[in-house]
Amino acid sequence: MPPSRRTLRRRTKPSQGLQDERLGEQTNKLEEQWIVRFRELLDYRSEHGSCDVPRRQGQLGRWVRRQRNAYVAGSLTQDRIDRLDGIGFKWSLRELAPTVPWETRFDELVQYKEKHGDCNVPRNQGQLGAWVHNQRSAYSANSLAQDRIDRLEGIGFKWKLKDSYVPWETPL
């Protein structure tokens, strides 16, 4: 007796059990790859003292970036989060600078002026440079309190670093 269509169809499609088995194999393979990278990260930490792998560090650098992205997206399993936390993994490389009172930064600026003769702290010179830039920006936006303006001007603070353009005049 010839097999029915139903039987033929079942024979040509993989069974659900086979699909589950293949999915399990893929999952195991991905888990094994994750474990390999995790071990590489442990080796990196032993050698460098941290888990801050640069992106340009090949596959490990890309893997670290993917872990951070997955964490932010909420798609990293709790087990992996716990394992990475357990080795001192930083989820963000940007550490927020602690909030320092305005008065403290002002005092630092006074010390800078005593040492350098002016208040023109380069913007890229750490937190004081960023603070000075922020004071100029707040002044330009009319959002800096008058008492602060007065105090800054009292130590010779210049709001604009470049002199205004004055066209050349020739004497007659």
C-alpha positions in Angstrom: 0.0 0.0 0.0 1.5 3.4 -1.0 2.1 5.9 1.8 -0.4 8.7 2.2 0.4 12.3 1.4 0.5 13.0 5.1 3.1 10.4 5.7 5.2 11.7 2.8 5.0 15.3 4.0 6.3 14.2 7.4 9.2 12.4 5.9 10.3 15.4 3.9 10.2 17.9 6.8 12.5 17.5 9.8 10.7 16.6 12.9 10.1 19.1 15.7 12.5 17.1 17.8 15.2 17.5 15.2 14.6 21.2 15.0 14.8 21.5 18.7 18.0 19.5 18.7 19.6 21.8 16.0 18.5 24.8 18.0 20.1 23.4 21.1 23.3 22.7 19.2 23.4 26.3 17.9 22.7 27.6 21.5 25.5 25.4 22.8 27.9 26.6 20.1 27.1 30.3 20.9 27.5 29.6 24.7 30.8 27.9 24.0 31.9 31.0 21.9 30.8 33.3 24.8 32.8 31.2 27.3 35.9 31.4 25.0 35.7 35.2 24.9 35.0 35.4 28.6 38.2 33.4 29.3 40.1 35.7 26.9 38.8 38.6 28.9 40.0 37.0 32.1 43.5 36.7 30.5 43.3 40.3 29.4 42.4 41.4 32.9 45.3 39.4 34.4 47.7 41.1 32.0 46.3 44.7 32.0 44.6 45.0 35.3 41.2 45.8 34.0 38.5 44.6 31.6 38.7 47.8 29.5 39.5 46.3 26.2 40.0 48.8 23.4 37.7 48.3 20.3 40.8 48.0 18.1 41.8 44.9 20.1 40.3 42.6 17.5 37.6 40.0 18.3 37.9 40.5 22.1 37.4 44.3 21.7 34.4 43.8 19.5 33.0 41.2 21.9 33.4 43.5 24.9 31.5 46.2 23.0 28.7 43.8 22.1 28.4 42.8 25.8 28.0 46.5 26.8 25.5 47.1 24.0 23.4 44.0 24.9 23.4 45.1 28.6 22.1 48.5 27.6 19.5 47.0 25.3 18.4 44.6 28.1 19.2 41.5 26.1 22.1 40.1 28.1 21.2 37.2 30.4 21.4 37.7 34.2 23.9 34.9 34.4 26.3 36.7 32.0 25.7 40.0 33.8 26.6 38.3 37.1 29.7 36.7 35.6 31.0 39.9 34.1 30.2 41.9 37.3 32.1 39.3 39.2 35.3 40.1 37.4 35.0 43.9 37.7 33.6 44.5 34.2 32.6 48.2 33.7 29.3 48.6 31.8 30.2 52.2 30.8 33.6 53.6 30.2 32.4 57.1 30.8 32.7 57.9 34.4 30.8 61.0 35.4 33.0 63.5 37.2 31.9 64.1 40.7 29.9 67.3 41.2 32.2 70.0 42.6 30.8 73.2 44.1 31.1 76.3 42.0 33.1 77.9 44.8 35.7 75.1 44.7 36.2 75.5 40.9 36.4 79.3 41.4 39.2 78.8 44.0 41.0 76.5 41.5 40.7 79.3 38.9 42.2 81.8 41.3 45.2 79.4 41.9 45.5 78.9 38.1 45.7 82.7 37.6 48.3 83.1 40.3 50.5 80.5 38.5 49.8 81.4 34.8 48.9 85.1 35.0 45.5 84.8 33.4 42.2 82.9 33.6 42.4 81.5 30.1 42.4 77.8 31.0 42.4 75.7 27.8 39.2 73.8 27.4 41.0 70.5 27.1 42.8 71.0 30.4 40.8 68.7 32.6 37.8 69.6 34.7 38.9 73.2 35.3 39.1 73.8 31.6 35.6 72.4 31.1 34.3 74.5 34.0 35.8 77.7 32.5 34.2 76.9 29.2 30.9 76.3 30.9 31.1 79.7 32.6 31.6 81.4 29.2 28.7 79.5 27.7 26.4 80.3 30.6 27.4 84.0 30.3 26.7 84.0 26.5 23.3 82.4 27.2 22.5 85.0 29.9 22.1 82.2 32.4 25.0 83.0 34.7 24.1 84.7 38.0 25.2 88.3 38.4 27.1 87.6 41.6 29.2 85.0 39.7 29.8 87.3 36.8 31.0 89.9 39.3 33.3 87.5 41.1 34.8 86.2 37.8 35.3 89.7 36.5 36.9 90.7 39.8 39.8 88.3 39.1 40.2 89.5 35.5 38.2 86.8 33.8 37.8 87.5 30.1 34.5 86.4 28.5 35.9 86.3 25.0 39.3 85.1 24.3 39.7 86.7 20.9 39.6 90.4 20.5 36.9 91.7 18.3 37.9 92.4 14.7 38.8 96.0 14.2 39.3 97.0 10.6 42.7 98.6 9.8 42.5 102.3 9.7 45.2 104.3 8.0 46.0 107.7 9.4 45.5 110.6 7.1 
